[in-house]
Amino acid sequence: MEEELKCPVCGSFFREPIILPCSHNICLACARNILVQTPDAESPQSSRASGSGLSDYDYLDLDKMSLYSEADSGYGSYGGFVSAPTTPCQKSPNGVRVFPPAVPQPPAQHHLLGHPGSLPAIPRNSCITCPQCHRSLNLDERGLRGFAKNRVLEGVVDRYQQSKAAALKCQLCEKSPKEATVMCEQCDVFYCDPCRLRCHPPRGPLAKHRLVPPAHGRVNRRTSPRKISTCTEHELENLSMYCVQCKMPVCYQCLEEGKHGTHEVKALGAMWKLHKGQLSQALNILSDRATEAKEFLVQLRNMVQHIQENGVEFEACLVAQCDALIDALNRRKAQLLTRVNKEHEHKLKVVRDQISHCTVKLRQTTGLMEYCVEVIKENDPSGFLQISDALIRRVHMTEDQWGKGTLTPRMTSDFDLTLDSGPLLQTIHQLDFVQMKVPAAPMLQLEECCTINNSATLSWKQPPLSTIAVDGYILELDDGNGGQYREVYVGTETICTVDGLHYNSTYMSRVKGFNASGVGQYSKILAMQTSEIAWFTFDPASAHPDIILSNDNLTVTCNSYDDRVVMGNSGFSRGVHYWEITVDRYDNHPDPAFGVARGDVLKDVMLGKDDRAWAMYVDNNRSWFMHNNSHTNRTDGGVSKGTTVGVLLDFNRGILIFLINDEQQGPVAFEGIEGLYYPAISLNRNVQAYKPSVQPLSAYCGQSEH
C-alpha cells in the first residue's frame, strides 16, 4: 500500500494532501512548488475555477498548459502561443516532471493563503498542473485554499507510519532521538526521561497534566475525534449535504446562494453509506480477482516444475532413441537436443515472464485494496466522499485489467514433439521432429448445445492451448436407453444436429478427433434430454405443391379437387402419441384421410393408397381403414364441420387407433406398428382442417409419454 501513500512530486509520504479536480492528490507544499504564473490576458474570469467548483469533467476544458514541448525541453506553453520561458522543470523521485516555484512578485501583487503567516502569498494569476494526468487549472482569488484537504488520506498515512514505527521516539531530542517513555495528553508530545525532567517537570501547572505510556498515547491519537469539515466556499459553514450533479459535499449556504441551488442534493450521511457500500462491493470483486491471481501464480509455478520434468523426460527419451541408432545418429542427436533445449527455454521464459507480469499487477492490486480498506475505515463522511468516486473508478479499472485472458497460461507445459525413428540409415541425415500427436480431447461448448423436440445439436472445439492438427471429428450417441454408442457424424465441422431421435429420452453423446497419427481421446460425456411432449406442425417442405398452409402451419387446405398429402414435421418411433385434427370446413361430402406415413409416402394420391401409409378415410356417414389400397372395417359415423378426429399411435403395443369426437371409431385399425412414422393427412379443396396447438392424452394412453 505504500505506493498509494506517497506524493507523486516529492516521492515522500503525503503531508497535508489536497485533492485536485482530477481526483489526484498532492502535498500542499508540493502544490505551491509547481505553481506557474500566467499572463493576465490569458486568465479570463470565465476560465478561472477552484478545486471545489469543478465537476468531474470540467477540467477537460482547462487543459491549457502542456508540461512538455515537442522536443521535450521541459518548458511550458500556454494558451496556444509560446509565453515567456519558464524555468526548466525537474524530476521528482517518482519520475514526474515538476515546475520549480515561480519568481516572487512585489508584495503588492501577493495575497495570503489562509491567515497571515500561514503560507507565502500566491501570485494573482497562477496555474497548477496535475503531475500525474497533466491537466491544468487556473487558480481563483482563494489560491490553494480552494482545494479541499484530503483528511482521509492524511489519516491513513498517519496510521501507516505509526504501524511501521518499531518504537515511538522522543519529539524533543535534538540529535538522535531516544525512545519515548511517556506521552503528555495535554501537550500531545512524546518524551524520553531526560527531556521529560528538563522540559516537563512535575510542578506548577504541569503537575496537573496526565502522562501515559507511549502505546496508550498512540491509541488516543488514533481515536481522537476529527474536526468537523467546513465548506471551502463558506468557511464558517459545516458540510451537511452532497450535490449529486457536482459529486461533492456542500453546505447549507451553497444551496441558498451558490451554484448548487438548482442541483439535486442528498443527505451527507446517506451518500457516505452508499459510496462506502459501492466501494466495498467493488473491493469484493477485486478481492476475488486477487484470489484468482494468487491461484494462477501457483498454477504458473507448478507449470515451471512440470516443464522441467517434461523437459528432462523428453531429453531422456530422445537420447535413448539416438543411442539406438549408434554412430549414424550421434551427429544428428546434438542438433535435436539443441532444438529441445531451445523449446524448453522458450517455454520457461514465456511462463516466467507471465509470472513476473502477473506478480507486478497483483502487487499493485493488493496495494490498492489495502488502501481502499483503510479509507473505508475512516469515519469522516465528507472526506470519504471527496475521494470515493475516484477510488471506485480505480477499483473498477483495476478489476477490468484482470479480465479474460489475463489469468490464462500463455504456454502449455507439454512438448508437442514426437521423434520418428523409422527412417532407414541412408536417410538419417533427414531425421527431424514430427510435430504431431493424436488430437487432444475436444471441449464441448455447453452454451451452444441444445435439444429441440427430437433433435439434438452439439458443438465442440479444440482445447485453447492445443497446437496439434486435427483432420476431422467423430460424434457418437447411444440409443437413448443406455445402449451401445454409434457413430452419427464423421467430418471436419465442429457443430452437428442429429434429427429423428426418440422423444422423452436421454442420449449420451461424446466426440473425438483424429489425424494421421491416429484417433484421440473422447471428450466428456454430455447427456441430452429430448422433449417429453412430441410437438409438431404441418411441414411445408414435404407437402404436395397444391397444399395450402396457414396459421403458423397449423391449418391446411388444398387448391385441387384431387386428394393431396401433407405430413407433420416430426417423426415418432417410440412411446405413446396422440393428436387431434379438427375439421374447419366440409363441403360436398369429400373423403379426407387421417393417419401416419413413412417419409417417402406418395403425395398426389389419397393417404393409404400405397404401402407407406396407414390411414382412416371418412365421409359424412361412414369410415374405412386403408393401407396399400386395401379397404377394411367399414364403420358407421362420419364427419362434418367442427368434428374432431383423433389418432392414437402406441408403439408400446404396436397399434394404431382412430377416434371421432373422443369415441373410438371401429376396432384397432392396424397392428405390428414399428419404425419411424410421421403424422399425415390427405384432403382436397372441399376440406379445411386445423390442428389444435395443445392436446391432452386420451384415456386410451396409459403412458406418461406423448
Secondary structure, 3 states (H helix, E strand, C coil): CHHHHECCCCCCECCCEEECCCCCEEEHHHHHHCCEECCHHHCCHHHCCCCCCCCCCHHHHHCCEECCCCCCCCCCEECCECCCCCCCCEECCCCCEECCCCCCCCHHHEECCCCCCCCCCEECCEEEECCCCCCEEECCCCHHHHCCECHHHHHHHHHHHHHHCCCCECCCCCCCCCECCEEECCCCEEECHHHHHHHCCCCHHHHHCCEECHHHHHHHHHHCCCCCCECCCCCCCEEEEEECCCCEEEEHHHHHHCCCCCCCEEEHHHHHHHHHHHHHHHHHHHHHHHHHHHHHHHHHHHHHHHHHHHHHHHHHHHHHHHHHCHHHHHHHHHHHHHHHHHHHHHHHHHHHHHHHHHHHHHHHHHHHHHHHHHHHCCCCHHHHHHHHHHHHHHHHHHHHHCCCCCCCCCCCCCCCCEECCCCCHHHHHHCCEECCCCCCCCEECHHHCEEECCEEEEEEECCCCCCCCCCEEEEEECCCCCCCCEEEEEECCCEEEECCCCCCCEEEEEEEEEECCEEEEECCCEEEECCCCCCCCECCCCCCCCEEEECCCCEEEECCCCCEEEEECCCECCCEEEEEEEEEEECCCCCCEEEEECCCCCCCCCCCCCCCEEEEEECCCEEEEEECCEEEEEEECCCCCCCEEEEEEECCCCEEEEEECCEECCCCCEECCCCCEEEEEEECCCEEEECCCCCCCCCCCCCCCC
